């Protein structure tokens, strides 16, 4: 088997000895040669795969490298699984891999101390990874309700039924964090289209605001023209998650301004919010929304 075949078979990684056995010289393993790049002690990655790798692809190479030399059938779990699945991950960046032995009782582990069932594990990019449902539940258990809601919203949006997330928790008993995981799964809504919207919804509930409807089309005498993130029909008030990714360039900002002006002309209150407000100042955001509710009520009474 030549080097390219071996790299393909092993997810883009080889050990030092495997590379030498395939005819790679020790000089070619030195930094700067660029055919193979050292990932960790005695593990090298295909430089071409690594050069333009996304976060998920780089994480997959790291996981493949650890599995190659560990001698244990390790499964990517928690934050590592979230990165591989492309789920939103609130809170501190994952600075180390979270890997757990594929064993249902007393697993040896790297960052986890819980058990896995066969239903909890799927294959992703050739690697064993906890399922979307198990990953979302684990994020909620270990990172809190807010992070759990963001992850669970994203999982529901991928057509994973809520019952599947609930089934994951059936055997968890008194595991650490399972109560907040149940709260996150119960609150999750597949209509949330970003982590910022998920965080916003949690803040609204925490501050005692009524639950908004999500992804609602609003219009004027000419018909529907705007689908809004959150809408309180009783108060004719809209809340929009103002994430930077919505705007690619000046034209997007201009069109958004025109859309917002048209909503106001049609008699709707519009409140935009940012990550800072949603995460750190939900009380001030709630106060802004209540003032918008009051303005809408005065307009109707006039």
For each residue, the residues with C-beta under 8 A, 3 or more apart:
1: 5 6 9 22
2: 5 6 22 23
3: 6 7 14 19 22 23 24
4: 7 8
5: 1 2 8 9
6: 1 2 3 9 10 14 18 22
7: 3 4 10 12 13 14 46 49
8: 4 5 12
9: 1 5 6
10: 6 7 13 14 64 68
11: 60 61 64 125 126 127
12: 7 8 45 46 49 50 60 61 64
13: 7 10 39 43 44 45 46 61 64 65 68
14: 3 6 7 10 18 19 22 36 43 44 68
15: 18 19 42 43 44 68 69
16: 19 20 29 42 43 44
17: 20 21 42
18: 6 14 15 21 22
19: 3 14 15 16 22 24 28 29 36 44
20: 16 17 23 24 25 26 29
21: 17 18
22: 1 2 3 6 14 18 19
23: 2 3 20
24: 3 19 20 28 29 35 36
25: 20 28 29
26: 20 29 30
27: 30 33
28: 19 24 25 33 35 36
29: 16 19 20 24 25 26 33 36 38 44
30: 26 27 33
31: 38
32:
33: 27 28 29 30 36
34: 37 47
35: 24 28 47
36: 14 19 24 28 29 33 44 45 46 47
37: 34 44 45 46 47 50
38: 29 31 43 44 45
39: 13 43 44 45 61 62 65
40: 43 62 65 66
41:
42: 15 16 17 69
43: 13 14 15 16 38 39 40 65 66 68 69
44: 13 14 15 16 19 29 36 37 38 39
45: 12 13 36 37 38 39 49 50 61 65
46: 7 12 13 36 37 49 50
47: 34 35 36 37 50 51
48: 51
49: 7 12 45 46 53 57 61
50: 12 37 45 46 47 53 58 61
51: 47 48
52:
53: 49 50 57 58 61
54: 57 58
55: 58 59 83
56: 59 60 83 84 86
57: 49 53 54 60 61 125
58: 50 53 54 55 61 62
59: 55 56 62 63 76 80 83 84 97
60: 11 12 56 57 63 64 84 125 127
61: 11 12 13 39 45 49 50 53 57 58 64 65
62: 39 40 58 59 65 66 97
63: 59 60 66 67 74 76 80 84 97 99 127
64: 10 11 12 13 60 61 67 68 126 127
65: 13 39 40 43 45 61 62 68 69
66: 40 43 62 63 69 70 74 97 99 110
67: 63 64 70 72 73 74 99 127
68: 10 13 14 15 43 64 65
69: 15 42 43 65 66
70: 66 67 74
71:
72: 67 101 108
73: 67 101 102 103 128
74: 63 66 67 70 99 100 101 102 110 128
75: 99 100 101 102 116 121 128 129 130
76: 59 63 80 81 84 97 98 99 124 127 128 129 130
77: 80 81 98 99 100 111 112 116 129 130 134 135 138
78: 81 82 94 98 111 112 130 135 138 139 142
79: 82 83 89 94 98 139 143
80: 59 63 76 77 83 84 94 97 98 99 111
81: 76 77 78 84 85 98 129 130 134 135 138
82: 78 79 85 87 88 89 94 135 139 151
83: 55 56 59 79 80 86 87 89 94
84: 56 59 60 63 76 80 81 124 125 127 129
85: 81 82 124 129 132 135
86: 56 83
87: 82 83 132 135 136 139 151 154 155
88: 82 150 151 154 194 195 198
89: 79 82 83 93 94 139 143 147 151
90: 143 146 147 150 195 199
91: 143 144 147
92: 95
93: 89
94: 78 79 80 82 83 89 97 98
95: 92
96: 110 111
97: 59 62 63 66 76 80 94 110 111
98: 76 77 78 79 80 81 94 110 111 112
99: 63 66 67 74 75 76 77 80 109 110 111 112
100: 74 75 77 107 109 110 111 112 114 116
101: 72 73 74 75 107 108 109
102: 73 74 75 107 116 121 128
103: 73 106 107 108 115 116
104: 107 115 116 117
105: 115
106: 103
107: 100 101 102 103 104 112 115 116
108: 72 101 103
109: 99 100 101 112 113
110: 66 74 96 97 98 99 100
111: 77 78 80 96 97 98 99 100
112: 77 78 98 99 100 107 109 138
113: 109
114: 100 138 172 175
115: 103 104 105 107
116: 75 77 100 102 103 104 107 120 121 130 134
117: 104 120 121 171
118: 121
119: 131
120: 116 117 130 131 134 168
121: 75 102 116 117 118 128 129 130 131 134
122: 128 129 130 131 132
123: 126 127 128 129
124: 76 84 85 127 129
125: 11 57 60 84
126: 11 64 123
127: 11 60 63 64 67 76 84 123 124
128: 73 74 75 76 102 121 122 123
129: 75 76 77 81 84 85 121 122 123 124 135
130: 75 76 77 78 81 116 120 121 122 134 135 138
131: 119 120 121 122 134 135 168
132: 85 87 122 135 136 155 158 160
133: 136 137 155 160 164 165 167 168
134: 77 81 116 120 121 130 131 137 138 168
135: 77 78 81 82 85 87 129 130 131 132 138 139 151 155
136: 87 132 133 139 140 148 151 152 154 155 165 184 185
137: 133 134 140 141 148 152 165 168 169 172 181 185
138: 77 78 81 112 114 130 134 135 141 142 181
139: 78 79 82 87 89 135 136 142 143 147 148 151
140: 136 137 143 144 145 147 148 149 151 152 177 180 181 183 184 185
141: 137 138 148 175 176 177 178 180 181
142: 78 138 139 176 177
143: 79 89 90 91 139 140 146 147 148
144: 91 140 147 148 177 180
145: 140 148 149 180 183 184 187 202
146: 90 143 149 150 198 199 202
147: 89 90 91 139 140 143 144 150 151
148: 136 137 139 140 141 143 144 145 151 152 180 181 183 184 185
149: 140 145 146 152 153 184 187 188 198 199 201 202
150: 88 90 146 147 153 154 195 198 199
151: 82 87 88 89 135 136 139 140 147 148 154 155 184
152: 136 137 140 148 149 155 156 165 184 185 187 188
153: 149 150 156 157 188 189 190 192 195 197 198
154: 87 88 136 150 151 157 158 195 198
155: 87 132 133 135 136 151 152 158 160 165 188
156: 152 153 159 160 161 162 165 188 189 190
157: 153 154 190 191 192 193
158: 132 154 155
159: 156
160: 132 133 155 156 164 165
161: 156 164 165
162: 156 165 166 185 188
163: 166 167
164: 133 160 161 167 168
165: 133 136 137 152 155 156 160 161 162 168 169 185 188
166: 162 163 169 170 185
167: 133 163 164 170
168: 120 131 133 134 137 164 165 172
169: 137 165 166 172 178 181 182 185
170: 166 167
171: 117
172: 114 137 168 169 175 178 181
173: 178
174: 178
175: 114 141 172 178
176: 141 142
177: 140 141 142 144 180 181
178: 141 169 172 173 174 175 181 182
179: 182 183
180: 140 141 144 145 148 177 183 184
181: 137 138 140 141 148 169 172 177 178 184 185
182: 169 178 179 185 186
183: 140 145 148 179 180 186 187
184: 136 140 145 148 149 151 152 180 181 187 188
185: 136 137 140 148 152 162 165 166 169 181 182 188
186: 182 183
187: 145 149 152 183 184 201 202 205
188: 149 152 153 155 156 162 165 184 185 192
189: 153 156 192 201 214
190: 153 156 157
191: 157 214 215
192: 153 157 188 189 197 198 201 214
193: 157 197 215 229
194: 88 197 198 241 243 245
195: 88 90 150 153 154 198 199
196: 199 200 241 242 243 275 278
197: 153 192 193 194 200 201 214 229 230 241
198: 88 146 149 150 153 154 192 194 195 201 202
199: 90 146 149 150 195 196 202 203 275 278 279
200: 196 197 203 204 229 230 239 241 273 278 285
201: 149 187 189 192 197 198 204 205 211 212 214 230
202: 145 146 149 187 198 199 205 206
203: 199 200 206 207 278 282 285 286
204: 200 201 207 209 211 212 230 239 282 286 289
205: 187 201 202 208 209 211
206: 202 203 282
207: 203 204 282 283 285 286
208: 205 286
209: 204 205 212 286 289 290
210: 232 234
211: 201 204 205
212: 201 204 209 230 231 232 239
213: 216 230 231 232 233
214: 189 191 192 197 201 229 230 231
215: 191 193 227 228 229
216: 213 227 228 231 233
217: 224 226 227
218: 224 225 226 227 228 231 238 263 266 268
219: 222 223 224 225 226 266
220: 223 225 262 265 266
221:
222: 219 225
223: 219 220
224: 217 218 219
225: 218 219 220 222 259 262
226: 217 218 219 259 262 263
227: 215 216 217 218
228: 215 216 218 231 238 239 240 263
229: 193 197 200 214 215 238 239 240 241
230: 197 200 201 204 212 213 214 238 239 240 241
231: 212 213 214 216 218 228 237 238 239
232: 210 212 213 235 236 237 289 293
233: 213 216 236
234: 210
235: 232 269 292 293 296 297
236: 232 233 267 268 269 296 300
237: 231 232 268 269 270 271 289 292 293 296
238: 218 228 229 230 231 263 268 269 270 271
239: 200 204 212 228 229 230 231 271 272 273 289
240: 228 229 230 260 270 271 272 273
241: 194 196 197 200 229 230 273 278
242: 196 246 272 273 274
243: 194 196 246 275
244: 247
245: 194
246: 242 243 252 256
247: 244 252 253 256
248: 251 252
249: 252 253
250: 253 254
251: 248 254 255
252: 246 247 248 249 255 256
253: 247 249 250 256 257
254: 250 251 257 258
255: 251 252 258 259
256: 246 247 252 253 259 260
257: 253 254 260 261
258: 254 255 261 262
259: 225 226 255 256 262 263
260: 240 256 257 263 264 270 272
261: 257 258 264 265
262: 220 225 226 258 259 265 266
263: 218 226 228 238 259 260 266 268 270
264: 260 261 267 268 269 270
265: 220 261 262
266: 218 219 220 262 263
267: 236 264 299
268: 218 236 237 238 263 264 296
269: 235 236 237 238 264 292 293 295 296
270: 237 238 240 260 263 264 292
271: 237 238 239 240 285 288 289 292
272: 239 240 242 260
273: 200 239 240 241 242 277 278 285 288
274: 242 277 278
275: 196 199 243 278 279
276: 279 280 281
277: 273 274 280 281 282 284 285
278: 196 199 200 203 241 273 274 275 282 285
279: 199 275 276 282
280: 276 277
281: 276 277 284 285
282: 203 204 206 207 277 278 279 285 286
283: 207 286 287
284: 277 281 287 288
285: 200 203 207 271 273 277 278 281 282 288 289
286: 203 204 207 208 209 282 283 289 290
287: 283 284 290 291
288: 271 273 284 285 291 292
289: 204 209 232 237 239 271 285 286 292 293
290: 209 286 287 293 294
291: 287 288 294 295
292: 235 237 269 270 271 288 289 295 296
293: 232 235 237 269 289 290 296 297
294: 290 291 297 298
295: 269 291 292 298 299
296: 235 236 237 268 269 292 293 299 300
297: 235 293 294 300 301
298: 294 295 301 302
299: 267 295 296 302
300: 236 296 297
301: 297 298
302: 298 299
